[in-house]
Amino acid sequence: MSRSLFHLAFPVHDLAATKYFYVEGLGCTLGRESSSAITLGLAGNQLVGHRESDEVPVQRGIYPRHFGLVFLDRSDWESLAERACCQGLRFYQQPRVRFSGTRIEHRTFFLEDPSGNLLEFKHYTHESAIFGERDLSTVGDPE
């Protein structure tokens, strides 16, 4: 699977607002467009926003559904946080540090796109926390 990209399809309500948020706001590359969908490149991965006429249930909090990126370089995370702020994107949660002082410490922020989809962007202090640190049972925030 060394030559693989991640693909994610998600519901959107307004294709023009989606295009603006992802391309102008986040800096995604623009791919194909139709009257019912838009293809976007996010860090080399493929996102496809599919226009959905039915209302998607409003999510209460960051769980269970969100997507985003894990940055390996803290300066890249900081640059995106700065870009989001300068572009006036809606922060669902402001940049902050989670699990401070632990092996799973990370910086995170959440954005909300025009259709209510939540995106998380984070950088782990210890890269081993991305897929490791299996002896720790903490995943996400406590209920």
N, C-alpha and C positions, 0 to 999 in steps of 0.2 A: 504494500500500500504506500510505497514511498512516493509515487507519482499520483497522489490523490488530493482533491480539494474538498472542502466541506461545502455542502449545499443545504440551504434552509429556505423553505417556502413558508410565508406567513400572510395573514389577512390584513388588508388595508381598505380604507374607505374612500380615500381621495388620492388618485394617482399623481396629480400635479403637486399636492402638498407632500406626498411621499418622496417624489423626485427631488423637490427642493430640500427637504430635511436631510436625505441621505447623500445627495450629490453636493449641493452647496454647503449644507451644514456640517456633515461629517467628512466630506471629501471622498466619498465612494466614487468609483468609476461607473459610468452609465453604459449598460448593455442594451439589449433589445427592449422595445416597448410595443405594446399593443393597446387596444381599448380596454383590456381586462387585466393586464399584468405589466410589471416592469422588472427587468433584470439588472442587478447591481453587483459591483465587485467591492467587497470589504476585506481589505488586507489579503487579496488574492483568492478569496473564497466567494462563492456565488450565493447571493440572496435573491429571492424572487418574491415580490409583493404581488399578491393576487387580490384584485378588487372583490370585495365581499359586500353585498348589499344588505345582508342581515347584520344586525348589531352583534358584535362579539361581547359576551358577558364581561362586565367590568371586573377587573382583577383587584382584589383587596390586598395590597402589599406586594412585595417582590416575588412571592411564591404563589403558584408553582411554575409560572411561565415567564422566562426572560431569556435573552441571548446576548452575546457580545464577544469581546476579545479579552484575552489575557496577554498583556504586554510583557516581553522579556526584558525590556529596557525601561527603567523608570522615567527617563526623559521623554520617551514616546508617549507614555501615559499622561505625563504632565502637559505635553504639547496638545494632546487631544482634549484634555480638560480645559485648557486655555482656549482652544479653537471653539469648543462648544459654548463657552461663556461669551466669547467675542461674537459668535454667530447668533447669539440670543436663543440657543436651544433650551428646551424645558428640562431642567434637572428634576428628576423624581426624587433623587437623594443626592445631596451635595457631596463633593469629594471628602473622604474621611479615611481613617485607618480602622480596620477591623482586627480583632484578636491581637491587639498590641502586646508586644513582649513575648509572643509565642512563636513556635516554628511555622505556624500558618498565618502569621501577620501579613496583611496585605492592604494596599490602598485601593479604594473602589469609589465609583460613582455610577449612578443610574440616570439614564435619559429616558424620556417618554416621547415616542414619535407621534405624529398627528393622528394616528389611529389607535393610540393607547397602548401600543406594544412597548415593553420595557427592554432597555438595552443596558447591560452592565459592562463596564470597562475596568480592569483591575491589573495590578502589578504586585506580585508576591515578593516580599523581602528575601525569602529563601526559595529559590527556584524548585527545590525538592518538594515543596508543598503543592505544586501543580498536580502531580500524579502520585506523589509519595506521602510520607508521614502517615502511613496506614495504621500506626498504633494509636493515632488520635481519632476519636469517633466524631468530632465536630464537623458537620457539614451544614453550612448555612447558619442562620440565627436561631436561637432557641424559640420554641413555640410560645 
